[in-house]
Amino acid sequence: MTKIENKYRFSCLIVILSLTFSSCYKGVNVDLVIHNARIHTMNEKNAVMDAMAVKDGKIIEVGAEQQILNKYQSEKIIDAKGKDIYPGLTDAHGHILSYIHQKLNLDLVGCKSYDEVIKRVEEYQIKKNRKIIIGRGWDQSLWGTNDLPTNDLLNKILPSTPICLYRIDGHAALVNDAMLELAGISSSTKVDGGIIELKENKPTGLLIDNAMNLISKYLPDYPEKEKLTALEEIQNELFQFGITGVHEAGIEFKDIAFFKKYIEKDILKLNLYAMLIASEENIKFAKKNGTFKFKNLSIRSFKVFGDGALGSRGAFLKKHYDDHPGHFGMLTTSPLEMQKVAKLCEDIGYQMNTHAIGDSTNSILLKLYEAVYSKNKDHRWRIEHAQVVDPKEIAWFGKFGVFPSVQPTHAVSDQRWAKTRLGEERMKGAYAYKSLLKSYGMLAIGTDFPIELTNPFLTIHAAVQRKDKNNFPADGFYENEAINLEECLKGMTIWAAFASFDENRLGSIEAGKEATFVIFEKPIESSKAYSENFAWKTFIRGKNVYASDEL
């Protein structure tokens, strides 16, 4: 063999080896590789990794930087620049539909006086010229008074235009005489689970809890085009905070079609876990469909309203309100009706998620839930809010397997007046998140938006520091009930997933799970002073749905 032939063969060998090594280095083809990151997996070990690979909307592998880069190749590789990555956050108690209406209604949030409410009504009507005015967001505790308002001023400014103004918590409405007349409400009108406030045997215009149902059918809906615009605004707002899922706390039958329509059009990308109101149509739907899944919409629970809100004194207490002797609040659903819904849920495998604010309502629900726990240790039935609980009964959450679903920003919003309503002794079981966590072992954490803001970093500050955005109070509101940062984040990720039977699909960054995660602008931390944070990039099922650097 000549030197030229040897040289040729050697060159061919080099080319073959080069191609072989190159092929090995390229590795497995995937849709996305993210590296140079701090990936908080939120798995059982709470491991923090450097990189991950994604394909077909699923996480393929999470691991060390070189391990992932050497094993996988992709046309799309993101250098996370050392930023924190977490599973997509879930708001475990929100109201997208209410938020849509709030965006389209007259906005009364933040009004510092009744006069400011009146001014906003007048300005809104000049601009909109509505046949019926609907507003929401007033809060008399911001007006320097404990007294709920009457409709005298509303009657003066627009005597012939029906007006309905909902309180910030949605559990009370102030209506003018034109609205009372339209709905046929008088001093002799009776309502179960609600109050029509009277003064000198005449309605004052204040309707509390179920009394609001008397006017709901007279309130017009908004055009679907306007609602869609509001829906897209809300979804984008949630994405910018890294929120990729919402437990929608109460929907009517018609709302199922609304959500399905925009999911089908790939407009509504959020993971939705919807709780059905226990109407006849929804009960028929649940019996027919059982556990229902439509793409990113899941339905397997009923929402029940046990009582009202503390701010409007509708929460049902064991002893009377400290600032309203003789008044205990009320149940908005009778124990018999609660038992019927519980039996239905037990029969068809649904959750029962019950709004319970007052200690009396929580007590009734805990006893009711005890019965099903003896038959099914993994029923995961929830109490939404669990706001005021008899300290002696907090242990029942763990004993009877009752999942506490809480909203930490309620604590710092209510701190101005909560003790006035409850007194010092009852405050020992109020907004008691640490105690509830110790009892059950998990918390599902949300905001109750639009009553509170969607911002999860306000939630973290309220849960960990027990302070509001302005860092008030300085020492924290009953700081002994604070939870730590890791617990709070679990409540918005893996525990929220568990609370909706989704722990095998969502809530942590692990191989086989949905590639729904967020890269945050700054590390998620909690310090005595509040600081803002936002998503840098938000991904749902492997697709980038929000990027701050592309705005």
N, C-alpha and C positions, 0 to 999 in steps of 0.2 A: 504494500500500500504506500502510495507516495505521500510526501509531506503535505501536498495540497489537499489530498483526500482526507488525511487525518485532521487537518485544520478545518475542513468543511464539516466533517462529522462532529468535531468538538463544538463548532459554532451552532450546529443544529441542536446538539444536546443542551447547550446553554439556553437556547430559545425555548425548547420544550420545558426545561426546568423553570424558566422564568414565567412561562404561561401557567404552569402548574401552581407555583407559589402565589402568583397573582390571583388565580382562581380561588385558592384557599383563603387568601386575605380578604377577598371581596365578601365572602361569607353568604349568609342567608338573606334573601331580598325581603325587606319589610316596607311598610308605608311611611314610617316615621322613626327617627332615632333622636333622642334628646340626651345630651351629655353635659358635663361640667355643671352639674346641678346638685342641690341638696334635696333629695327626694324623701319626704317624710311619708313612709308607706302606711302608717297607722295600722300596721298588722299587729299580731299578738305580741311581738317583741319590740314594736315601735321602732323598727330598724330605719336607719337613714342611709340611702344609697346614692350613687353618682349618676347613673344613666339608666335608660330604659328603651325598649323597642316595642313598636305598636304595629299591628297589622289587622285589617278588616274590623277596625273599631275596638279591638281587644288588646290588652297588654300581653305581650309575648314573654318578655323577661325583664326583670329589674335587677341591676347588679352594679359591679364596680366599673369604672370608666373604661379601662382597656378590655375588660371582659366583653362588654357590649359592643364597643367599637370594632374589635377584632372578629366578633362573631356575626355581626349584622351589617348590611349595607342598605342604603336608601337614597333616593333622589332628594328626599327632604330630611335634612339634618339640622337640628336647632342647638346652638350653643346657648345654654341657659345662663351663662355669665355668673355662675355661682349662686343664682337665686334659689329661693325656697319653692319647692313644688309640694302641693298637698292634694289629696283627693278633692274633687269638686265639693264645695260646701252645700249642705242642704238646710233650708229653712224649714224646720219641722212643724211650724204652725204659721201659715200665712193665708192671705185672702187676695189672690190675683183678681178675682171678679169684683170684689169690693174696691180694690185699688183702681181698677178701670173706671168704675163709677165715680170714685172720688176725683179722678183726673178730669172727668167731664162735668161733675157737679161744681157748685159754688164752693170754693175752698175757704174754710173758716179756721184752719189750723193756725195756732199762734196768736189769735185775737186776744188782746190784753184787757178788753172790757166789752161789756154788752153794747156800748155805743159803737165800738169798732165793728162788731157783728152787723149792726144796723147799717153802718156806712158801706160795708162790703156788699150787703144785700142790694142796696140802692145802686151802687156802681155796676154790679153784675147785671141787674135788670135793664139798666140803660144800654148796656153793651149787647145783651143776649135777647131781651124781650121775650122771655119764656112765658108760656101760658100757666105753667106750674113751676115754682122755683124749688129746687132740691139742693141742699147744702150739707156739708159735714165737717166736723172738726172742732166745734166750740168746746171749751173746757172752763167751767166757772171757777175752778181752783186757780186759774191764772188771773182772775179778775179781783183777787183780794177778798173773796167771799166764799162761804161754805154753802150758801143758799142757791138752789137751782132756780133758773129764771122763769118768768111768766111771759105771756105773749102780748102784753099791753103795747109795747113799742112796735112790734110787728104789725099789729092791727092798725096803727096810725099811719105807717108809711105806705102800705099797699093793702088797703082794706078789702079789695075785691079779687086779688090774685092769691090763690092758695100757695102757702109756703110751708115747707117741711125742712127743718134743720136738725140733722143728727148730731148727737154728742160725739166726742172723739172716740169713745169706746163702742159706739154703735148700739148701746143698750138703753138709750133715751133719745127722744126727739121733741123738739119744740116746734109746734105748729100754730098758725094763726087761726082766727075764727073762721075765715073763708075755707080753710082746709077741714076744720072740724065740721062745718056745715056740709061740705062736699061728701064727707064720709059718714054723715049722719050720726056723729058722736055728740052725746049730751050728758048731763049729770046723771041720768038714769041708765046709761049704757054700762053693761057688765062685761067683764073679761077675766078669764082664768089665767093666772100666772103673769099678770101685768097690773099696772096702776094707771088710772086716769086721774091726775091730780086735780083736786077741787079746792076752790076758795069761795066761801059764802055760797056753797052749793052750785057753783058755776065752774066749768073746766078752765084751768089756767093755761091750757095749751101744752102742758108737759105730759108726754106719754112715755111710760117706762115699760121696757121688755115686751111682753106679748100684746100690750095695748097698741104698739106700733103696727101690729099686723092688721089693725082695722083700717089703716090708710094705705097699705102697700099696694093694693090692687088699683088705686087711683093715681099712682105715680107713673108717669110715662117712661118708656125705655128710650135709649139713644140709638141712632142709626148704626148698623153693624160696621159701616166704614169707619165711623168715629171710634168705635170700640176696638177695632183692629189696630188702628193707629196707636191707641193707648196701650194695647197689649204689647205691641212691638217696643214701645218706649220702656215699659216695665221690664220686659225680658232683657233689654240691653242694659238697663240699670242694674239688674241682678247679675248679669255677666261681668260687669265692670267691678263688682265686688267679689267675684269668684263664686257666686252662688249658681249652681247648676241644677238644683232640684228644689221643689217645694211640696210640702204636704198641705194640699189645699183643703182648708178646714171648713167644709160644708158647701155642697153644690146641689142645685135642683136638677131634675131630670133633663130639662132643655139644655143645661150647661154641658152635658156629656157630648151632645152633638156639636156644640160650639168648639170645644177643645179638640174633638176628633177632626173637625173640618180643617183646622189650621195645623194640626199635626200631619194630616195627610198631604197638605200643601207644602210641608217642610218649613213652615213659618214658625211654629211653636216647637222649639227644640229642647226646652227644659224637661227634665224628668219630673213627672207629676204623679203624686200619690193622692188621689182624691177621696174625700170622705163624703158619703151621700147623706143628705138630709133624709130623715125617715118619713118621706111622703109616700102615698099609695103608689105612685108611678115608680119611684125609686125602689120600693120594696118588691114590686113586680119584676123590675129589671134585675135586682140582685138574686131573686129566686130562680129566674130564668137562666142567668149567665154565670152565677157563682163568682168565683174569683175571675175578674175581668182584666184582660190585658190587650191594649191596642198600641203597638209600637212603644212610645215613651210614656203612655198613660196607663196607670194601674189603679184598679178599684177593688177593694175588699174590706171596706169598713163603713160604719154608720156614725155620723156625728150627731150627738144629742146635747141639747142645751139644758143643763141642770138648774142653773140659776142665772142671775144677772151679773152686773159689775159692781165693784166696791165704790167706784167714783160716783155712781148714780144711786147708791144705796139699795141696789137690787140683789146683791150677793146675800145668800141665805145663811144667817148666823145662828149659833146656838143660844147666844144671849144678845140682847138688844144693842143697837149701835150706841157707842159712847156719846156721839154728838146728836143722837135722835132717839131719846128714851121712848120705849114702847114699840119701836120699829125694828123688825128682825130681817127685813128683806123677804124674798119669796122664792119658791121653786117655780121654774117656768115649764117644767115637765113633771107630771105627777109620778110618784113612785110606781104606780101601776103601769103607766106607759113605759117607764124605764125598764120594768121587768119584761114587758112585751118585746121591746127591742132587743133586750139581752137574750131572750129565748130565741128570737129570730137569728141573731148573730151566732148563737151556739149551734143552731140547726144547720146553717149554711156555711159555717167556717169563716165568718166575718169578724173583724175587730169591732168593739164598741168603744168609741172615743168620746168621752163626755166632758163638756165644759163644766167645771166646778170651781167656783171662786171661794165661797164661804165655807167655814168649818163644818156647818151642819150638812151642806150638800156633799162635801168630801166624805163625811162620815157615812151618809146614806149610800154613796157609790162604792165605797170600800167594802161595805157589808154585802152589797149586791154582787160585786165582783168575786167575793170570797166563794160564793156558791159554785161558780163555773171553774174556779181554780182547783177545786176538789176533784173535778172531772178531767181537766186538761191543764197540766202544769205549764204549757207553752202557749197559752191563749193570747198573751201580749196585749190585753185590753189596756187602754190608756185613760188617764185623767188629764185633760187639757187644762193647764194653768196651775192646778193644785196650789192655789195662791195663799189660802189661809187654812191651815190644818191644825186640829187639836194635837198638841205635842205628844199626848199619850197615844195617838193613833198613827203617827208617822211610821212607826214600825210595821204597820199593816201593809204598806206598799210592798215591802219585801216579803212579808209573810204570805200575802195573797197574790203575789206575782203581778202587781199593778204598775204599769210603766208610767212614770211621771214625765209629762211633756210641759216644759216650762219656758218662760220668756224673761230672761234676766233684766232687760231694759224696763219692764214693768215696775220692778223694784225701785229703780232710781227715779222713774217718772212719778211714782206714787208717794215717794218719801216725804213730799211736802205736807201731805194730809193723812197718810195711812194710820199713824198712831192716834190721830184725832178721831178717826172712825172706830178704831179697834180697842184702844187702850193698851197700856204697856204689857199686861199679862198675855193677851192674845198675840202680840207681836212676836212672842217666842216661837210660834209655829207659822209665821207669815214669811213668804218669800224665802223659805228655808231650804235652799238648794243643796247645801252641803249635807244637811240631815236627810233629805230625800235621796241623795246619791248614796249615802252610807247605808240607807235602808234597802234600796232596790239594787244598787250596783251599777246602774246606768241612768242617764238622763237623755231625753230627746230635747234639743234646744232650738228655739225659733225666735221670732220677733213679734208675731201677731200683726204684721203690717197689713193695712196702712195705719193701724192705731199707733204703732211705733214705726220708726224708719227702718228700711231694709238693711242698712249698713251693719255687717256682722262684726265690725271692729268696735262699734258701740256696744254690741252684745258682749264681746270679750271683756271690754273695760268694765261693764256693769257686773259681769259674773265674777271676774277675778279681783278687781279693785273695789267693786260695789260703789262706783261713782258714775255720774253722768258726763256728758261731753265737756262740761265746764269744770270737771274735777270736783264736783260737789256731791256729798259733803267731804270735807278735807280728810277725815279719818275713815270714810266709808260708811255706808248705810248698813248697820248691823253686820259688820265685817266678819263676825264669827261664822256667818253662813256663806262666805266666799268659797268658790271652788278654784282649783289651779288651772293654768293655761292648758295643760295636756287634757284634763278632764273636759274643759269647755270645747276644745277642738274635736275630741271624740264625740261629744254631744251633737256636733254639727257634721260629723262624717260617719264613722262606723256604727255608733250607737243610733244615730238617726236612721241609718239603713236597717239596723236590726228592728227598730220600732215600726218599720213598714215591710217587714219580711223580705228585705232586699239585700241582706248581708252577704249573699253569695254572688251578687252582681255589682254592688256599689260599696262605697264607704272606705275602701282601702286601695292602695296601689300594689296589686299582686298579679302574678301570671294567671290568665284566664278571666280576669274581671274586665268590666267595661272600661275603656280608656277615657275616663272622665276625670279631668284633673285641672289644676290651676297653677300657673307660674306667677308668683306675686312680685310686685315691684320691690318691696322691702321685706326683710325677715318678719315673721309674725311673732311679736313679743308683747309683753304686758308690763307696763311700768306705771308709776303713780300718776304721771301726767299723760293724758290721752294724746295719741298721735294717729294721723290718717294713714291708710294703706289702701292699695287697689291691686287689681289683677293686671299683670303685664300681658299674659295670654291665657285665655280660657278655652279648654277643649271639652267637647262632648262627643262620646263615641268615636274618638280619634280625629274629629274634625275641629279645626280652629274656628270658634264662633265669635271670639272677641280678641282684639289685639290693640293695646293702647298706642303702640307706635305706628299704627296704620290709620289712626283717626285724623 
